[in-house]
Amino acid sequence: MKGAHTMALNPSSEIRDVHGISDAEKDSIKAFMQGAVYCWVKNRKDEEFAVRDLVGGENYDWNRTPLQVLYEKHINAGKNHDSSVEAAAKDLGWLVKAVLHEDKRTFEAGKTGLVNSYRWVGNEP
């Protein structure tokens, strides 16, 4: 919800916009990913997660999900499959970071190896 009070990420950090997709596509991706985050928090409350935990592994096939437009954007720009997968994952990382920043809950940001990781703080009233 625009204009609503947000809890944000702790510590606060840079949020970048993702270009080359429509606002409606961005909103759809963000809603999809917020659902994935809420599912993680419900089932693995005190565990850190990275984006790859939510949509990698057995969920790597983004076909027929809102995420597919990120991959197609890079394919249409002339990148090969591997480069498109990597670039789409980076785009998704920025969108998930925005989702967590805008969420009513507070998430703690950290690093797991080379990737950003997050954990729900769980201190909301």
Secondary structure as the mmCIF struct_conf table of DSSP 4:
data_model
#
loop_
_struct_conf.conf_type_id
_struct_conf.id
_struct_conf.beg_label_comp_id
_struct_conf.beg_label_asym_id
_struct_conf.beg_label_seq_id
_struct_conf.end_label_comp_id
_struct_conf.end_label_asym_id
_struct_conf.end_label_seq_id
TURN_TY1_P TURN_TY1_P1 LYS A 2 GLY A 3
BEND BEND1 ALA A 4 ALA A 4
STRN STRN1 ALA A 8 ASN A 10
BEND BEND2 PRO A 11 PRO A 11
BEND BEND3 GLY A 20 ILE A 21
HELX_RH_AL_P HELX_RH_AL_P1 ASP A 23 ASN A 43
BEND BEND4 ARG A 44 ARG A 44
TURN_TY1_P TURN_TY1_P2 LYS A 45 ASP A 46
STRN STRN2 PHE A 49 PHE A 49
HELX_RH_AL_P HELX_RH_AL_P2 VAL A 51 VAL A 55
BEND BEND5 GLY A 56 GLY A 56
HELX_RH_3T_P HELX_RH_3T_P1 GLY A 57 ASN A 59
TURN_TY1_P TURN_TY1_P3 ASN A 63 ARG A 64
BEND BEND6 THR A 65 THR A 65
TURN_TY1_P TURN_TY1_P4 PRO A 66 LEU A 67
HELX_RH_AL_P HELX_RH_AL_P3 GLN A 68 ASN A 76
TURN_TY1_P TURN_TY1_P5 ALA A 77 GLY A 78
HELX_RH_AL_P HELX_RH_AL_P4 HIS A 81 GLU A 102
BEND BEND7 ASP A 103 ARG A 105
STRN STRN3 THR A 106 THR A 112
TURN_TY1_P TURN_TY1_P6 GLY A 113 LEU A 114
STRN STRN4 VAL A 115 TRP A 120
#
